[in-house]
Amino acid sequence: MKKIWQKAALALSIAGALVLAGCSSSAKEGEKPEKIRLDYAFYSPTSLALKKFGWAEEAFKKEGIEVEWVQSQGSNKALEFLNSDSVDFGSTAGAAALIAKDKGAPIESVYIYSQPEWTALVGADGSTIKDVKDLKGKKVAATFGTDPHIFLLRALADAGLSAKDVQIVNLQHADGANALLKGQVDAWAGLDPHMARTEVESGATYIYRNPDFNTYGTLNVRSEFAKNHPKQVEQVIELYEKARKWTIENPEEAAKLLSEEAGIKEDVAKKQLQRNNFEEPVPGSQHEKAISAAGEVLQKEEIVKKDTNIEDLVKKLINPKFAEKVINQ
């Protein structure tokens, strides 16, 4: 698995270097950008509200700035987009952003869009696997570089196992759910809303749940964009705040929106939203602690470099100044 990670990191660094060298969209420091590129994701309900209501387009139109939306299917995709300068802001799990930062991705986590329990280890209806130790020698689907993958590694470590004790099948989240239901894998490190759907519609069971092993949902910005356009970073956070408050105040409408956008039933959307806490948007010590704990496990699995100082890396990743200024003003 280490070789897979090394190849993936090399490919990302080469792609990022090529794109950044030739076609970066950022204006120079202090200049207004012509376009702001935001991602949206089904695992980030606030991003769906922001996109749906056109608040970003409305706000930036006054300044002559175009807004472009790109869908992220998982943290790994959002980080690919950030690293290749395809988006300016990307939604990921905190621990996934830490891995990317360790590989040299020029990103900063500037906002917390939710504290979710969005991942767990899932078994099919009738599965004989009852706990993590039962996974030894089994096939487990997970998307490399995302919180479900990291959750799996932490769960294995907590049970006295490692990635070498299971066969991890690298599949995108929706494909992992399908593989579980078809019996092609024995378990799946799930992600909402796919996880909620398998639970509600297919009777999937939970092998292991631990909310503390879910790292926070972080909004990341490319460091170059943050340096050159601090005003626009603050404006994006203001818009995310508007979407966060709307989501809290309108849970029924938020569930309906998630249902429509993700193509899932409303009861599935409600279950996903119930597993999200939207109350702590400013990155702080609790987020650093959660991401650092994940980083230690990742280092043992040699996904984060052995010589990396996890505490220093987390501090370089998490940048609370923009959110603090917006929310405390």
N, C-alpha and C positions, 0 to 999 in steps of 0.2 A: 504494500500500500504506500510505503514511503516513496517508491519510484514513481507511482502514479501522481502523487502530490508534487514531486519535483518537476515532472514533465508539465503538469498543469500550470505550475508557477512560472516555468520558463516560457510557456506559450503565452501566458498573460502578459509577462514582462516585455516580450518581443512585440506583441500586438500593441500594447500600450505605448511602447517607445516609437513605433512606426506612426501611430496616429498622432501622438503628441508632437512629434517632430514636424508633421506636415499640415495638420488641419485642425488645430485647437480652435474652439469657438470663442474662447475668452478674449475680451478686450484687455488692453494693458491696464496696469494698476491705476485705479482712480477713474478710469473711463467706464461709461455705461455699457453693459453687454447688449448685443443686438437681440439675443435670445436667451431664455432660461429654460433648461431641459429638466423636467421633473419625472420621476418614475411613479407609478401607482401599482399596488399589489393587493390581492385579495386577503393577504395576511396583515395588511395595514388598513383597517376600516376608515381611518381618518383621511388617508390619501384618496379613497373612493369618494368621500364627501367633497373634498377639495376639488377634485376633477369634475364631479357631477354638476356642481353649482356654478362653475366658471369663475370662482372668486379670484384665482390667480390671473386669468386673462383680463378680468375687469380691473384689477389693481395695476397691472403692468402696462396695460394699454395706454394709460395716462402718460406713461414715460416713453412710449414708443418701443417697448420691449415685447418681442414675441414670446409666447409660451408653447412649448412642445412637450407632449406626454409620451412616455415609453413604459410598457408593461414589464414588470419583473415577475418571473414565475417562481423565484426563490432567491435567497440571499446570494447564492453563487452567481446568478444571472445579474443581479443588481451590482455586485462587485465587479463583474466583467465589464458592465457598462461604464462604471466609474473609472476603472483602470484604463479603458480604451478611449476615454473622453467622449463617450456617447451620451452620457447624462451628466448633469452638474450635481444633482441630489439623488441619492439612492437609499431605499429602505431595506434594512437588513437586521438580523439578530446581532447583538453586541459581540458575541464570541466569534461569529463569522467575520465581522469587521476586524477583530483582533488578528485572526489568521492572515487576512489580506495585508494588514499593516506590517506584520512580521515579514511578509514576502516583498515588502517595498511599495505597496499601494499607497499613493499620495492622497490619503483621505483623513477626515476628522469627523468624529461623531458629535453633532451639535444640538441634538434634540432627541427626546424620548417620546415616541408616538404611542407606546403602550407598554404595560407590564403584562405579558400574556402567559397563560398556560396553553401554549399552542402546539406543544409536542409531547408525546408519550410513546411507549413501546406498545404496539397494537398486535393482537392476534385475531385470526378469523373466528367466526362463530363456531363454537364447539372445539376450539383449539385445546390440546392437552398441555400446552406450555403455560405454566402457572406463575413462574417467577423468572428472574433474569438468569439464574444459574441453569435453568432448563434450556437456555439458548446455546449452550456449548455444543459446537459441531453443527449448528443450524445455519440456514440461510436467512439473512436479515436485510431487507431493502432499506436504503437510506440515500439521501442526496449529499454527496461529498461537499464539504465546505459550508454546510448550513447548520442551524441550531438542532434539528433532529439528529443529524450525524453526530454532532458534539454531545447531545443528550445521550445517545447510544453509548458513546465511549465512556461517559461519566457513569452511566448505569452499570456498564460492565466492570469498570474499575471498582465501584462500590460493592459489587458482588464478588470481588476477588478474581475477575477475569480481565482479558484484554481483547483488542481487535483480532489478535492471532487465534483466539479461541472460537471465533465465528467466521462465517463467510459473508462479508458485506457485499451486497449487490448494489452497485451505483445506478440509481434510477431517479429521474425527476419525481417530485412528490406525487403527482397524479398517477404516474406510471407505477410507483411503488404501491399505491393503494390498489390498483388493478391487479398487480402481481400477487398481492396478498389474497385478494378475493378469488383469484383463479387457482390458488394453491401452488403458485410458482416459487414462493418464498414462505418460510415458516413464521416470519414476523416482519413488522414494518415500523421504522421510526417515523411516525406520522407527523403531518402538519395540517393545521386548520386552513381552509374549511374542509379539505379532503378527509381529515380525521373525523370531524364531526359527522360528515355525511356517511362514512362507513359505519359509525356507531348507530346513527339513527335509522339508516335505510337497510343495512346489511347485518346488523347484530354483532358487529365487531366488539371484541372485548379488550380490556386493558391488562397488559402483562405487568406494566410498571408505570406508575405516575409519580412525579416529584416536581411540584411547582418551582422549588428552589433551583432546580437544574435547568430551568428555562431562562436564558439570558434575555435581557430587555430588547424591545424593538427600537432600534436607533435609526434616526435620519442622519445620513452621512453626506458630507459635501467634499468635493475635490479641494485639496489644500490651495491649489492655484486660484480657484474661483473665490475661496474665502479670503485670500490675501488681496486679490484685485477688486473684489466687489463686496465688502463687508455690509454695506447698506442693503444690498439685495438679499444677502443671507438673513439679515434681520427681518426683511419684508416677508421672506418665505416662511420663517418661523412664526411671524404674526398671522400668516394665513393658516398655518397648521394649528395654531392656537384657536382660531375661529372654527376650524373643522373639529378639533377636539371637543370644544365646548358644545358644539351642535350635536355631536355624537352622544355626549353625556346627557344632554337635555332632551334628546329625541330618540330613545332606544328603539321604539317600534319602527320609526321611519328609517333609522340606521340599519335595522335588520332587513327591512324591505329593500333598501338600496343594495346591501351586500348580496341579498338573494338574487336580485336582478342582474347585478354586475358579474357575479361569480357563477350564475346559472345553477343555483342550489335552492332547495326549498326553504321557506321562511323559518321553519322549526330548526333546521340545520344552522341557518344564519344566527338565530337567537342563541343557540348553544355555543357557537363560536364567540359571540359578543359577550356572553356571560363569563367567559374565561379570560376576559381582558380587563385590566385595571388601567384607567386613563388618567389617574390622579397625580402622577409625578412626572411632569414633562421636562424639568430641568436636570441635565446630567449631574450626578453628585456622587458622594462617597459610596452609597449603597449600590450604585451601578458599577463603580470601579471594583467593589468587592466581589460582586457576582461574576463579572467578566474575568477578573484575576483568578478566581477559583476554577473557572473553565479553562483558562490558559495553562494552569499547572497540569491539568490532566492532558491537555493537548501537547504539552512539552514532553510528558512521559511517553506519549505515543509517537514522538518525533515528528509531529505535524508543525509544531512551533519549534524553532531552532533551540538546540540544547544550551547555547551560550546566551540566549535572550534573557534579559532582565524583565520579567513579566510586569513587575510594578512600574518600571519606567516606560515600558511599551504601552501600558494602559493609560498612563498619564499623557503620553504623546497622542494617543488616539482620541481621548475624550476631551472636548473643548467646550466648557459650559458658558463661556463669556457671552456669546450671542443670545442664548436663551435667557440667561440671567438679566441681561439688559432689557430684553423685550418684555419679560414677564414681571420683572420688578420695577418697571418704570411707572 
